[in-house]
Amino acid sequence: MIPPDEPVLSASLAPSFDYTRSTGPVLGAFFTGLREGRLVGTRDSRGAVHVPPVEFDPVTHEALTDLVEVGSGTGIEGVVVVWTWVPEPADVAPLDSPFAWALVRFDGADTAILLPLAAEGPEAVHSGMRVRLQWSAERTGTIHDIACVVPADAAGGTGPGDDELRRSSGDEAVSMLITPIGLSVTHTASPAESEFLRAIVQGRMLGRRRSNGPEVYVPPRDYCPSDGVAMGEYVEVSDVGTVTTFGIVNVPFAGQEITPPYVTAYILLDGSDVPIQHLVLGCEASEVRMGMRVRAIWTPEADRPASMKAITHFEPTGDPDADPDSYAHHL
């Protein structure tokens, strides 16, 4: 057993994905307008103009089709409705220096849009102040085509001139948006999780027995999820197990490392009472079934990480299927 005075493990993680969505005719017109240096909204049944546009009437719930241009070029102005100051911008903030997030109602619109407001300090910002839209130098048909808003009486330019705005426009309407989504976190493993991760680097599967029962949980917990009591002794279990339930992945997606179809399954390891989820490869996806006996395929010891990637996948052992009664209560 690993010495109990070993420190817990931690790792920096950066989960991310590209969120892709179609715009439809209303939002498509809005984003196409931004790319071309125009601000487009929709008019509802009451005559109110929404910027950004909404697709359905908030009163009648009917689809809205009346597109309204509330401003174009370099002279688009509005008023600050409410605001909050950001003294220390994060890495993902739209501006590098301190700024305000402000809800801005542009002239000709009846609703407000959230935008960064560049100002000298919080004392220079107030509700009701006039602001001017500043375009980004390069525009692709996203909300980032608006760089920020600045006080209307601020000196200096407002971004590209009208000629540059016209030259930047494309022929095709914006019909699709791809937005990168990401999060940077530091995950600190619990003491039991740290024991499990150290063991898996050694090619061992470690579980932990309940204090108030015979069940063995893999991965091990510090406290039992059913009664909150501290878990008991650590137990080494087999890297061979039984497929309980499974799914076949047929649809490709961004970042996919395995060509479909393939199987992800819950596998009840011999000696454990809680299935783990992992890939089942080494056979046709159509051959995988409940009760199939499988074994872990480990990465080479020199390259083995302290994660479930220490096991590349499970594959069939060729042994007879397990008796359904042996895993019926672990589905």
C-alpha positions as CSV (number, residue, x, y, z in Angstrom):
1,M,0.0,0.0,0.0
2,I,1.2,3.5,-0.7
3,P,2.4,5.4,2.4
4,P,-0.5,7.4,3.9
5,D,1.7,10.6,4.3
6,E,2.0,11.0,0.5
7,P,0.5,14.4,-0.6
8,V,-2.7,14.5,-2.6
9,L,-2.4,15.1,-6.3
10,S,-3.5,18.1,-8.4
11,A,-3.5,18.9,-12.0
12,S,-4.3,21.9,-14.2
13,L,-7.2,21.2,-16.6
14,A,-8.5,23.2,-19.5
15,P,-11.7,21.6,-20.9
16,S,-12.9,23.2,-24.0
17,F,-15.0,22.8,-27.1
18,D,-16.3,24.8,-30.1
19,Y,-20.0,25.5,-29.7
20,T,-21.5,25.6,-33.2
21,R,-25.0,26.9,-34.0
22,S,-27.0,28.1,-37.0
23,T,-28.2,31.7,-36.8
24,G,-31.5,31.6,-38.7
25,P,-32.9,34.5,-40.7
26,V,-33.2,37.0,-37.8
27,L,-29.9,36.6,-35.9
28,G,-28.2,36.0,-39.3
29,A,-29.3,39.5,-40.4
30,F,-28.0,40.9,-37.1
31,F,-24.6,39.3,-37.4
32,T,-24.3,40.1,-41.1
33,G,-25.1,43.7,-40.3
34,L,-22.3,43.8,-37.7
35,R,-19.9,42.5,-40.3
36,E,-21.0,45.3,-42.6
37,G,-20.9,48.1,-40.0
38,R,-24.7,48.2,-39.5
39,L,-26.9,47.7,-36.4
40,V,-30.0,45.7,-37.1
41,G,-33.0,44.9,-34.8
42,T,-36.5,43.7,-35.1
43,R,-39.8,45.5,-34.5
44,D,-42.6,43.7,-32.5
45,S,-46.4,44.0,-32.6
46,R,-46.3,47.0,-30.2
47,G,-43.8,48.9,-32.4
48,A,-40.9,48.4,-30.0
49,V,-37.5,47.8,-31.6
50,H,-35.3,45.1,-30.1
51,V,-31.5,45.4,-30.4
52,P,-30.2,42.7,-30.3
53,P,-33.1,41.3,-32.3
54,V,-35.5,38.7,-30.9
55,E,-37.0,36.1,-33.1
56,F,-40.5,35.9,-31.6
57,D,-42.9,38.6,-30.4
58,P,-42.8,38.8,-26.6
59,V,-46.5,39.6,-26.5
60,T,-48.1,37.5,-29.3
61,H,-45.3,34.9,-29.6
62,E,-45.5,35.2,-33.3
63,A,-42.3,35.0,-35.4
64,L,-40.9,38.4,-36.1
65,T,-39.8,39.3,-39.6
66,D,-39.7,43.2,-39.6
67,L,-36.0,44.0,-39.6
68,V,-35.1,47.5,-38.6
69,E,-31.7,49.2,-39.1
70,V,-31.1,51.6,-36.2
71,G,-27.7,52.8,-37.3
72,S,-24.8,52.4,-39.7
73,G,-21.3,53.6,-40.2
74,T,-19.2,55.4,-37.5
75,G,-21.8,57.6,-35.9
76,I,-24.0,55.2,-34.0
77,E,-24.8,56.5,-30.5
78,G,-26.9,55.5,-27.5
79,V,-27.3,55.9,-23.7
80,V,-26.0,53.8,-20.8
81,V,-28.9,52.3,-18.9
82,V,-27.0,50.6,-16.1
83,W,-23.3,49.6,-15.7
84,T,-20.7,48.0,-13.4
85,W,-17.0,48.6,-13.2
86,V,-14.3,46.0,-13.8
87,P,-11.1,47.1,-12.1
88,E,-9.0,44.0,-12.9
89,P,-9.9,42.5,-16.3
90,A,-9.5,38.8,-16.7
91,D,-7.5,37.2,-19.5
92,V,-10.7,36.7,-21.5
93,A,-12.0,40.2,-21.0
94,P,-12.7,42.2,-24.2
95,L,-10.4,45.0,-23.1
96,D,-7.0,44.9,-21.5
97,S,-7.4,48.0,-19.2
98,P,-10.1,48.6,-16.6
99,F,-13.5,49.1,-18.2
100,A,-17.2,49.0,-17.5
101,W,-19.8,46.4,-18.6
102,A,-22.8,48.5,-19.7
103,L,-26.3,47.9,-20.9
104,V,-26.5,50.4,-23.8
105,R,-29.8,51.4,-25.5
106,F,-28.9,52.8,-29.0
107,D,-30.8,55.6,-30.6
108,G,-33.8,54.1,-32.4
109,A,-34.0,51.0,-30.2
110,D,-36.2,50.3,-27.2
111,T,-34.0,47.6,-25.6
112,A,-30.4,47.5,-24.4
113,I,-27.5,45.4,-25.3
114,L,-24.5,44.5,-23.0
115,L,-21.2,45.9,-24.3
116,P,-17.8,46.9,-22.8
117,L,-17.5,50.6,-22.2
118,A,-14.0,52.1,-22.3
119,A,-13.6,55.0,-19.9
120,E,-10.9,56.7,-17.8
121,G,-12.4,55.4,-14.6
122,P,-15.6,54.7,-12.7
123,E,-16.0,58.4,-11.9
124,A,-16.4,59.0,-15.7
125,V,-19.3,56.6,-16.0
126,H,-23.0,57.2,-15.1
127,S,-26.4,55.9,-16.2
128,G,-27.8,58.2,-18.9
129,M,-24.4,59.1,-20.3
130,R,-24.2,59.3,-24.1
131,V,-21.8,56.7,-25.7
132,R,-20.6,56.0,-29.2
133,L,-20.1,52.6,-30.8
134,Q,-16.6,51.7,-31.9
135,W,-16.1,49.0,-34.5
136,S,-13.4,46.4,-34.5
137,A,-10.7,46.8,-37.2
138,E,-11.5,43.3,-38.6
139,R,-15.1,41.9,-38.6
140,T,-16.3,38.4,-39.3
141,G,-19.9,38.5,-38.3
142,T,-19.9,38.0,-34.5
143,I,-20.7,40.2,-31.5
144,H,-16.9,40.9,-31.3
145,D,-17.3,43.1,-34.4
146,I,-18.2,45.7,-31.9
147,A,-15.0,46.5,-30.1
148,C,-16.6,48.6,-27.3
149,V,-18.5,51.8,-26.7
150,V,-16.8,55.1,-25.6
151,P,-18.1,58.3,-24.2
152,A,-19.8,60.2,-27.1
153,D,-17.7,63.3,-26.4
154,A,-14.4,61.4,-26.2
155,A,-11.7,62.6,-28.5
156,G,-10.2,60.2,-31.2
157,G,-11.5,58.0,-33.9
158,T,-14.3,55.5,-33.8
159,G,-12.5,52.7,-35.6
160,P,-12.6,52.1,-39.4
161,G,-14.1,54.7,-41.6
162,D,-17.2,54.2,-43.7
163,D,-15.2,53.2,-46.8
164,E,-13.4,50.5,-44.8
165,L,-16.7,49.3,-43.3
166,R,-18.1,48.8,-46.8
167,R,-14.9,47.1,-48.0
168,S,-15.1,44.6,-45.1
169,S,-18.5,43.3,-45.9
170,G,-18.9,39.8,-47.5
171,D,-21.2,38.5,-50.1
172,E,-22.6,35.6,-48.1
173,A,-25.0,36.2,-45.2
174,V,-23.8,34.9,-41.8
175,S,-25.6,31.6,-41.3
176,M,-23.4,29.8,-38.8
177,L,-21.5,30.8,-35.6
178,I,-18.6,28.9,-34.0
179,T,-17.9,30.0,-30.4
180,P,-15.0,28.6,-28.5
181,I,-16.0,27.6,-25.0
182,G,-13.2,26.9,-22.4
183,L,-12.5,26.8,-18.7
184,S,-9.2,26.7,-16.8
185,V,-9.3,24.9,-13.5
186,T,-6.9,23.3,-11.0
187,H,-8.4,20.0,-9.9
188,T,-7.1,18.7,-6.5
189,A,-7.7,15.0,-6.0
190,S,-9.1,13.8,-2.7
191,P,-6.9,11.5,-0.6
192,A,-8.7,8.4,-1.9
193,E,-8.6,9.6,-5.5
194,S,-4.8,10.3,-5.1
195,E,-4.3,6.7,-3.9
196,F,-6.3,5.4,-6.9
197,L,-4.3,7.5,-9.4
198,R,-0.9,6.4,-7.9
199,A,-2.0,2.8,-8.1
200,I,-3.2,3.1,-11.7
201,V,0.2,4.4,-12.7
202,Q,1.6,1.1,-11.4
203,G,-0.9,-0.9,-13.4
204,R,-3.2,-1.7,-10.4
205,M,-6.9,-1.1,-10.0
206,L,-7.7,0.1,-6.5
207,G,-11.0,0.2,-4.7
208,R,-12.2,0.8,-1.2
209,R,-14.6,-1.2,1.0
210,R,-17.6,0.4,2.8
211,S,-17.2,0.5,6.6
212,N,-20.9,-0.6,7.0
213,G,-21.0,-3.3,4.4
214,P,-19.1,-5.6,2.0
215,E,-19.4,-3.4,-1.1
216,V,-16.2,-2.3,-2.8
217,Y,-16.3,1.1,-4.7
218,V,-14.0,1.7,-7.7
219,P,-12.6,4.4,-7.9
220,P,-12.3,4.6,-4.0
221,R,-14.2,7.3,-2.1
222,D,-13.3,9.0,1.2
223,Y,-16.9,8.8,2.4
224,C,-19.7,6.5,1.4
225,P,-22.2,8.3,-0.8
226,S,-25.1,6.3,0.7
227,D,-24.6,7.0,4.4
228,G,-21.8,9.6,4.6
229,V,-19.6,7.3,6.8
230,A,-15.8,7.2,6.2
231,M,-14.9,4.4,3.9
232,G,-12.9,1.4,5.2
233,E,-9.9,-0.6,3.8
234,Y,-8.4,-0.2,0.4
235,V,-8.9,-3.3,-1.8
236,E,-7.0,-4.2,-5.0
237,V,-9.5,-5.5,-7.7
238,S,-9.0,-7.2,-11.0
239,D,-8.5,-5.4,-14.3
240,V,-10.8,-8.0,-15.9
241,G,-14.6,-7.5,-15.7
242,T,-18.0,-7.8,-17.2
243,V,-19.9,-5.4,-19.6
244,T,-23.1,-4.4,-17.8
245,T,-24.6,-1.8,-20.1
246,F,-23.2,0.0,-23.1
247,G,-23.8,2.4,-26.0
248,I,-22.6,2.5,-29.5
249,V,-21.3,5.9,-30.8
250,N,-22.3,6.3,-34.4
251,V,-22.2,10.1,-34.8
252,P,-18.9,11.9,-35.5
253,F,-18.1,15.1,-33.5
254,A,-15.3,17.6,-33.3
255,G,-12.2,16.3,-31.5
256,Q,-13.2,12.7,-31.8
257,E,-10.2,10.4,-31.6
258,I,-11.8,7.1,-32.7
259,T,-13.6,6.6,-35.9
260,P,-17.3,5.5,-35.3
261,P,-18.9,3.1,-34.7
262,Y,-17.3,2.3,-31.3
263,V,-18.6,1.3,-27.9
264,T,-18.5,3.0,-24.5
265,A,-19.5,0.7,-21.7
266,Y,-20.0,0.3,-18.0
267,I,-17.7,-2.5,-16.8
268,L,-18.0,-4.2,-13.5
269,L,-14.5,-5.2,-12.5
270,D,-14.1,-8.5,-10.7
271,G,-14.0,-7.7,-7.0
272,S,-15.9,-4.4,-7.4
273,D,-19.5,-3.5,-6.8
274,V,-19.6,-0.2,-8.9
275,P,-19.1,-0.3,-12.7
276,I,-16.6,2.1,-14.3
277,Q,-17.1,3.6,-17.7
278,H,-14.5,3.0,-20.5
279,L,-14.1,2.1,-24.2
280,V,-14.6,-1.5,-25.5
281,L,-12.5,-2.0,-28.6
282,G,-10.8,-5.0,-30.2
283,C,-14.0,-6.3,-31.8
284,E,-16.8,-5.0,-34.0
285,A,-19.1,-2.7,-32.2
286,S,-22.1,-5.0,-33.1
287,E,-20.4,-7.8,-31.2
288,V,-20.4,-6.1,-27.8
289,R,-23.1,-7.4,-25.5
290,M,-24.2,-7.4,-21.9
291,G,-22.3,-10.0,-20.0
292,M,-19.2,-9.9,-22.3
293,R,-16.0,-10.5,-20.4
294,V,-13.3,-7.9,-21.1
295,R,-9.8,-7.0,-19.8
296,A,-8.0,-3.7,-19.6
297,I,-5.3,-2.8,-22.1
298,W,-2.7,-0.7,-20.4
299,T,-0.5,2.0,-21.9
300,P,3.2,1.2,-21.7
301,E,4.5,1.8,-18.2
302,A,6.9,4.5,-19.2
303,D,4.1,6.6,-20.7
304,R,1.4,5.8,-18.2
305,P,-0.4,8.9,-16.9
306,A,-2.1,9.4,-13.6
307,S,-5.5,9.2,-15.1
308,M,-8.0,6.7,-16.6
309,K,-6.0,7.1,-19.9
310,A,-3.5,4.7,-18.2
311,I,-5.9,2.2,-19.7
312,T,-6.3,2.8,-23.4
313,H,-9.4,0.5,-23.6
314,F,-10.9,-2.8,-22.7
315,E,-11.1,-5.7,-25.1
316,P,-12.9,-9.1,-25.1
317,T,-11.1,-11.9,-23.2
318,G,-12.8,-14.7,-25.2
319,D,-14.2,-16.3,-22.1
320,P,-17.9,-17.3,-21.8
321,D,-20.3,-14.5,-21.0
322,A,-21.0,-13.9,-17.3
323,D,-24.3,-15.2,-15.8
324,P,-26.8,-12.3,-15.9
325,D,-27.5,-12.8,-12.2
326,S,-23.9,-11.9,-11.4
327,Y,-24.4,-8.3,-12.6
328,A,-28.1,-7.8,-12.5
329,H,-27.9,-5.7,-9.4
330,H,-25.1,-3.5,-10.8
331,L,-26.9,-2.0,-13.9
